[in-house]
């Protein structure tokens, strides 16, 4: 009985807060949708290059190599101030298909770099294979606005 009364009191306080709070304080002010649509027309393109990580000398070399296969690689939503943006990032595609150790090599600016790193860390791959065994590989990706 006491738990029900506490639950009702909690719900009523939430409803009271929602009724008192004005929508202008809850909804953040954003750029007009038409302006955002114009920036989406300038979609970044990315070019990927892959290389196997150097193996210790005691391990045999790969006779049959398959590079990583991209499964999910959405482009970051970049809103640059000019049309000449180039960002280069390096990372490891692990045996689990996740991106590890993402590092900006050529910067496009602090905010653009953070957007790129956030997007790249969510990418997923089918890992590279060395003689049929999943292996880590290094990737180099260049982003540019066209």
N, C-alpha and C positions, 0 to 999 in steps of 0.2 A: 504494500500500500504506500509506504514511504518512498520506495523507488519510483512508483508511478507518478507520485506528486512531484518528485525531483525532475523526472523526465519531462513532464508537462511544463514545469517552470522553466526548464532549459529551452524547450521549443518556443514557449511564449516570448522569452527574451530575444531569441533569434528573429522571430516575426516582428517584434517591436523595433529591433535594430533596422530590419529591412524597410519598415514603414517610415522610419525617421530619416534614414539615409537617402539623400537625393541622388538620382541617377548620374548627375554631372560629376559627383565625387567618386563614383564607382567606375564609370567608363572613362578610360583615358582618352585624351584628345589625340587623334591620329591625322595623318595627312589625308587629303581627299582621295577617294578611290581612283578617280580619273588620273591623278598624278602617279599613283602607284602602278596603275596599268601601263602608263607610258614607260616607266622604268623597267617593267617586266619584258618589254619588247627587246631590250638590250640584254639578252641572256648570255651569261658567261659560257664559254666553251672550255672543255678541258681535254688535254692530251696526256695519256698515261704511258709511261715507260717502266718496264720491270727488269730486274736483274737478280740472279740468285745471290744469296749472301755467301761470302767466302767460307768454305768449310775447312776444318782442321785437316792437315796433311795426311793423317792416319785414315781418314774416311775415303772410300772409293768415290771417284768422279761419277757424275750422273751421265748415263748413256742415253736415257730417254727422259727429256725434260718437257714439262708442260707448264707454261706461265699461269699465274693466277687468272681466274675468270671472274669478271665483275658480275655480281648478283644484284646489288643495290648501291648505286652511286649517283644520287640526285645532286645536281649542281647547287652550290650555295646561292642564297638570295643576296647578291651584292648590289648596293646602291651607291656607286661611285660618283664623285663630283665631276669627273671628266671621262671621256671615252677611251682614254689610254691607260687601262689598268692591267697590270701583269703581276700575278702572284705565283710563286713556285714553291711547292711543298714536297717534302720527302717523308716517307713512312715505311714501316715494316708491315707486310701482310703475313700474319702469323699462321701457324698450322690449324688454328681454329677458325680462320677466315676473317678475323677481326683486325682492325687497324691498330697498330702499336707505335709508339714513339714518333708521333707526327711532329714535324719541325718545319718552320717557314725558312726557305732559303733565300727567296727574293720577296721583299715586302711590298705590299700595296698600300700600306698605312695600318695603324694599330687596329682600328675598328674592322677593316676589311680582313686583316689577318685572323682576327678572332672568329669572324663569320666563317671563313674558310676552314679553320681548324675544327670548329664545332661540327661542320658538315662532314668533313673527311673522317672524323672519329666515329661517325655513325655508319660509314660505308661498310658493306659486307662483300666478301669474295669467296669463291671456291678456291682453296689454297693451291699453290704451285705444287707440282709433283716431281719428284726425283726418283726415277726408276719405279714409279707407282706409289711412292711413299710421300705423304704430305710433308712439305718443308717450308720454312720461312723464306720470304723473298723481299727485296727492297723495291719500293716504287717511287717514282718521281713523276709528279703531276704538275702541269702548267695550266693556270687559269688565265683567260684574257677576255676582255669585253669586246664584242664586235658590234 
